Amino acid sequence: MELGVDLMGSDSSPLELFHAVHSICHEYGSSIAITAYLDQDSYNQVQQHYSLKSSSSNITFQIVTDIVTMTDPPMSVLEKKGCPQVMGLKSLADGKLQAFISAGSTGALYVCAKRHLPLKPQISRPFLMVALPVADKHVVICDVGANISCKAHHLIEFTKEAVEFFQSSYGRGNPSVGLLNVGVESIKGTQEHRVAYQKLSELSTEEKEHNRFTFIGNIEGRNVFKGKADIVITDGFSGNILLKTMEGTAEYVFDRILTLLEDSDAAEKLQEIRPQFHYTEFSGAILAGLEGLVIKCHGDASEASMYNGIKGAIELLQTK
């Protein structure tokens, strides 16, 4: 498996993220090869930290001459031919890579992917899809940040792709689908929400075995982690707020409880399970709807989150 990893443009140093690349290559050995995209200064730091003799033979380096920062307009990526997103996604489109992983600008990755990779049939926009643990199962949420504003037909496209992903990933047909909204009544939300509600209701009754799902109607944010739906559909604005609110709530609750428990045995046990509720423990979001595997890791990436993002891409490739 040939993978490309963008080490630039996140809130973390390229050297910190490279530790994840090095660990993955050591773990998987000759079954994978990784091209790491970084600038000359970062390359020098990596070489200083890892001698050429100790560095894994299945890692190659691609020196970039341009970088898209988090504050740059996403469209600026089209003018920066030497940036990781352009170089990596072109290689993915040409078949030189099988997956591309980045923790850089979401907007730049979106724009570049749409420019260089073909969309799947009946998909008009790429979207970000994540699978999060809920009790004894996973809930798939999309979009979580790629499309700030969506029409009803975009939400329908997201649903069809998410259903296909859910069925192939978890081996279970007829998943339940909920539409994120401010209330459960069918009249709630914007006009686009109401149109999407009606269309999803109609689609869920169609007899199509390969993409059958059960539409349970609108779902409120508080019910997402109660496992009310296998798939939650929303626009990127609301989905991103939902996702980051989850992250912040988990951190806040753990901090408050640990402060109250202090150094008790219960606090020690709580610390043991705390990583299970942190975003670094899970694979990044899939930029779905494309003819090619693109993974977006958290902008506040750490070595652990990059490691799990790369590992998630490998597992997706292994299971096709």
C-alpha positions as semicolon CSV with decimal commas, in nm:
position;residue;x (nm);y (nm);z (nm)
1;M;0,000;0,000;0,000
2;E;0,130;0,342;-0,102
3;L;0,015;0,628;0,121
4;G;0,088;1,001;0,118
5;V;0,100;1,196;0,444
6;D;0,092;1,576;0,460
7;L;0,298;1,693;0,758
8;M;0,252;2,066;0,696
9;G;-0,011;2,328;0,778
10;S;-0,150;2,191;1,105
11;D;-0,117;2,332;1,456
12;S;0,161;2,082;1,532
13;S;0,521;2,064;1,418
14;P;0,603;1,841;1,119
15;L;0,858;1,658;1,334
16;E;0,591;1,562;1,589
17;L;0,366;1,429;1,314
18;F;0,655;1,245;1,152
19;H;0,693;1,039;1,470
20;A;0,357;0,884;1,379
21;V;0,476;0,807;1,025
22;H;0,790;0,644;1,160
23;S;0,593;0,434;1,410
24;I;0,342;0,316;1,148
25;C;0,617;0,219;0,902
26;H;0,801;0,029;1,174
27;E;0,479;-0,150;1,272
28;Y;0,362;-0,248;0,924
29;G;0,703;-0,304;0,766
30;S;0,727;-0,378;0,396
31;S;0,348;-0,408;0,352
32;I;0,321;-0,028;0,325
33;A;0,520;0,262;0,186
34;I;0,467;0,624;0,288
35;T;0,556;0,943;0,108
36;A;0,592;1,223;0,363
37;Y;0,531;1,576;0,236
38;L;0,728;1,846;0,419
39;D;0,937;2,156;0,354
40;Q;1,316;2,168;0,348
41;D;1,358;2,300;0,705
42;S;1,129;2,030;0,844
43;Y;1,311;1,765;0,640
44;N;1,639;1,880;0,795
45;Q;1,487;1,848;1,144
46;V;1,363;1,497;1,068
47;Q;1,701;1,391;0,938
48;Q;1,867;1,539;1,244
49;H;1,635;1,341;1,473
50;Y;1,633;1,019;1,268
51;S;1,962;0,927;1,105
52;L;1,940;0,787;0,752
53;K;2,055;0,448;0,879
54;S;1,784;0,425;1,146
55;S;1,507;0,572;0,930
56;S;1,266;0,320;0,780
57;S;1,339;0,215;0,422
58;N;0,968;0,233;0,338
59;I;0,957;0,611;0,389
60;T;1,031;0,855;0,109
61;F;1,026;1,233;0,132
62;Q;0,872;1,486;-0,100
63;I;0,999;1,840;-0,043
64;V;0,726;2,101;-0,083
65;T;0,787;2,462;-0,181
66;D;0,445;2,602;-0,087
67;I;0,230;2,575;0,226
68;V;-0,137;2,659;0,278
69;T;-0,189;2,779;0,634
70;M;-0,511;2,762;0,834
71;T;-0,563;3,136;0,780
72;D;-0,512;3,129;0,402
73;P;-0,822;3,143;0,179
74;P;-0,897;2,783;0,069
75;M;-0,895;2,882;-0,300
76;S;-0,532;2,995;-0,266
77;V;-0,433;2,627;-0,285
78;L;-0,494;2,640;-0,661
79;E;-0,212;2,894;-0,699
80;K;0,033;2,697;-0,484
81;K;0,141;2,418;-0,715
82;G;0,417;2,307;-0,479
83;C;0,199;2,252;-0,170
84;P;0,132;1,907;-0,017
85;Q;-0,236;1,903;-0,109
86;V;-0,174;1,961;-0,480
87;M;0,124;1,726;-0,504
88;G;-0,033;1,450;-0,295
89;L;-0,379;1,454;-0,454
90;K;-0,232;1,459;-0,804
91;S;-0,034;1,147;-0,713
92;L;-0,352;0,990;-0,574
93;A;-0,538;1,073;-0,896
94;D;-0,254;0,926;-1,104
95;G;-0,260;0,601;-0,907
96;K;0,083;0,653;-0,750
97;L;-0,083;0,665;-0,406
98;Q;-0,378;0,472;-0,268
99;A;-0,459;0,716;0,011
100;F;-0,371;1,070;0,117
101;I;-0,382;1,186;0,480
102;S;-0,364;1,549;0,592
103;A;-0,410;1,755;0,908
104;G;-0,383;2,084;0,720
105;S;-0,652;2,325;0,604
106;T;-0,986;2,152;0,552
107;G;-1,093;2,410;0,296
108;A;-0,775;2,374;0,092
109;L;-0,801;1,994;0,099
110;Y;-1,164;2,015;-0,015
111;V;-1,092;2,255;-0,301
112;C;-0,790;2,060;-0,417
113;A;-0,963;1,721;-0,396
114;K;-1,258;1,849;-0,598
115;R;-1,018;1,984;-0,861
116;H;-0,798;1,676;-0,901
117;L;-1,016;1,376;-0,812
118;P;-1,333;1,264;-0,991
119;L;-1,652;1,256;-0,790
120;K;-1,847;0,934;-0,753
121;P;-2,158;0,904;-0,970
122;Q;-2,455;1,105;-0,839
123;I;-2,233;1,296;-0,593
124;S;-2,204;1,671;-0,652
125;R;-1,994;1,765;-0,348
126;P;-1,735;1,588;-0,134
127;F;-1,823;1,581;0,235
128;L;-1,658;1,488;0,564
129;M;-1,776;1,169;0,731
130;V;-1,672;1,036;1,072
131;A;-1,757;0,720;1,263
132;L;-1,775;0,770;1,640
133;P;-1,823;0,511;1,915
134;V;-2,161;0,508;2,085
135;A;-2,209;0,243;2,355
136;D;-2,153;-0,089;2,177
137;K;-2,166;0,041;1,819
138;H;-2,061;0,328;1,594
139;V;-2,258;0,624;1,466
140;V;-2,165;0,771;1,128
141;I;-2,202;1,150;1,110
142;C;-2,182;1,361;0,794
143;D;-2,114;1,632;0,696
144;V;-1,882;1,749;0,977
145;G;-1,721;2,050;0,817
146;A;-1,671;2,043;0,441
147;N;-1,993;2,214;0,327
148;I;-2,110;2,503;0,541
149;S;-2,438;2,538;0,352
150;C;-2,629;2,250;0,194
151;K;-2,936;2,205;-0,021
152;A;-3,176;1,917;0,043
153;H;-3,036;1,716;-0,248
154;H;-2,687;1,737;-0,098
155;L;-2,817;1,584;0,225
156;I;-2,975;1,303;0,022
157;E;-2,643;1,239;-0,153
158;F;-2,464;1,227;0,184
159;T;-2,719;0,977;0,309
160;K;-2,678;0,736;0,018
161;E;-2,300;0,739;0,046
162;A;-2,309;0,702;0,426
163;V;-2,547;0,405;0,400
164;E;-2,311;0,235;0,155
165;F;-2,016;0,302;0,386
166;F;-2,202;0,176;0,692
167;Q;-2,313;-0,146;0,525
168;S;-1,968;-0,227;0,388
169;S;-1,782;-0,129;0,706
170;Y;-2,002;-0,290;0,969
171;G;-2,162;-0,570;0,770
172;R;-2,513;-0,475;0,873
173;G;-2,787;-0,375;0,633
174;N;-3,081;-0,142;0,682
175;P;-2,915;0,115;0,911
176;S;-3,128;0,375;1,086
177;V;-3,085;0,732;0,959
178;G;-3,166;1,051;1,151
179;L;-3,166;1,410;1,023
180;L;-3,005;1,648;1,274
181;N;-3,250;1,922;1,361
182;V;-3,372;2,153;1,638
183;G;-3,671;1,930;1,710
184;V;-3,814;1,594;1,614
185;E;-4,129;1,723;1,442
186;S;-4,129;1,707;1,062
187;I;-4,207;2,080;1,035
188;K;-3,891;2,185;1,225
189;G;-3,584;2,338;1,065
190;T;-3,524;2,530;0,745
191;Q;-3,707;2,477;0,417
192;E;-3,417;2,260;0,297
193;H;-3,447;2,046;0,611
194;R;-3,817;1,996;0,553
195;V;-3,761;1,899;0,189
196;A;-3,484;1,657;0,293
197;Y;-3,714;1,508;0,557
198;Q;-3,980;1,436;0,297
199;K;-3,735;1,291;0,046
200;L;-3,565;1,067;0,305
201;S;-3,907;0,942;0,416
202;E;-3,983;0,844;0,057
203;L;-3,643;0,684;-0,009
204;S;-3,655;0,472;0,304
205;T;-3,968;0,296;0,180
206;E;-3,820;0,202;-0,156
207;E;-3,738;-0,166;-0,199
208;K;-3,368;-0,145;-0,289
209;E;-3,176;-0,409;-0,100
210;H;-2,831;-0,270;-0,178
211;N;-2,892;0,066;-0,015
212;R;-3,194;0,013;0,210
213;F;-3,219;0,221;0,526
214;T;-3,481;0,316;0,783
215;F;-3,542;0,687;0,824
216;I;-3,633;0,759;1,186
217;G;-3,700;1,129;1,124
218;N;-3,538;1,429;1,287
219;I;-3,289;1,375;1,569
220;E;-3,173;1,628;1,828
221;G;-2,809;1,665;1,922
222;R;-2,863;1,525;2,271
223;N;-2,984;1,194;2,127
224;V;-2,687;1,131;1,898
225;F;-2,487;0,957;2,171
226;K;-2,786;0,761;2,292
227;G;-2,756;0,552;1,977
228;K;-3,092;0,660;1,839
229;A;-2,954;0,647;1,484
230;D;-2,675;0,457;1,306
231;I;-2,624;0,750;1,069
232;V;-2,676;1,120;1,141
233;I;-2,710;1,355;0,843
234;T;-2,645;1,728;0,865
235;D;-2,476;2,021;0,692
236;G;-2,107;2,093;0,757
237;F;-2,179;2,399;0,972
238;S;-2,399;2,219;1,224
239;G;-2,200;1,896;1,200
240;N;-1,871;2,064;1,280
241;I;-2,020;2,246;1,579
242;L;-2,172;1,917;1,699
243;L;-1,839;1,735;1,668
244;K;-1,631;2,000;1,845
245;T;-1,894;2,046;2,115
246;M;-1,867;1,671;2,181
247;E;-1,488;1,704;2,214
248;G;-1,510;1,998;2,452
249;T;-1,788;1,845;2,661
250;A;-1,593;1,522;2,711
251;E;-1,285;1,714;2,827
252;Y;-1,488;1,938;3,058
253;V;-1,679;1,652;3,221
254;F;-1,364;1,448;3,283
255;D;-1,181;1,748;3,429
256;R;-1,468;1,830;3,665
257;I;-1,514;1,474;3,789
258;L;-1,140;1,420;3,836
259;T;-1,117;1,744;4,036
260;L;-1,390;1,618;4,270
261;L;-1,243;1,268;4,304
262;E;-0,883;1,393;4,337
263;D;-0,644;1,105;4,412
264;S;-0,898;0,831;4,487
265;D;-0,905;0,488;4,326
266;A;-1,206;0,597;4,123
267;A;-1,002;0,884;3,978
268;E;-0,731;0,641;3,872
269;K;-0,984;0,419;3,695
270;L;-1,140;0,723;3,528
271;Q;-0,799;0,825;3,395
272;E;-0,763;0,479;3,243
273;I;-1,077;0,514;3,032
274;R;-1,037;0,884;2,952
275;P;-0,844;0,822;2,625
276;Q;-1,147;0,637;2,489
277;F;-1,330;0,972;2,481
278;H;-1,054;1,176;2,316
279;Y;-1,044;1,250;1,943
280;T;-0,679;1,145;1,915
281;E;-0,781;0,782;1,965
282;F;-0,991;0,767;1,650
283;S;-0,927;0,780;1,279
284;G;-0,973;1,110;1,101
285;A;-1,271;1,204;0,887
286;I;-1,312;1,057;0,540
287;L;-1,350;1,314;0,263
288;A;-1,625;1,105;0,107
289;G;-1,783;1,105;-0,237
290;L;-1,450;1,093;-0,422
291;E;-1,287;0,829;-0,640
292;G;-0,994;0,806;-0,401
293;L;-0,933;0,774;-0,029
294;V;-0,866;1,106;0,143
295;I;-0,846;1,131;0,523
296;K;-0,865;1,462;0,710
297;C;-0,710;1,453;1,057
298;H;-0,785;1,710;1,326
299;G;-0,618;2,049;1,268
300;D;-0,498;2,032;1,629
301;A;-0,318;1,714;1,537
302;S;-0,091;1,522;1,771
303;E;0,136;1,226;1,711
304;A;-0,143;0,997;1,836
305;S;-0,414;1,144;1,614
306;M;-0,193;1,130;1,304
307;Y;-0,098;0,771;1,388
308;N;-0,464;0,672;1,412
309;G;-0,550;0,865;1,097
310;I;-0,289;0,674;0,897
311;K;-0,386;0,345;1,059
312;G;-0,751;0,410;0,977
313;A;-0,660;0,466;0,611
314;I;-0,466;0,139;0,606
315;E;-0,761;-0,051;0,754
316;L;-1,000;0,100;0,499
317;L;-0,769;-0,008;0,217
318;Q;-0,730;-0,356;0,362
319;T;-1,106;-0,404;0,380
320;K;-1,162;-0,228;0,045
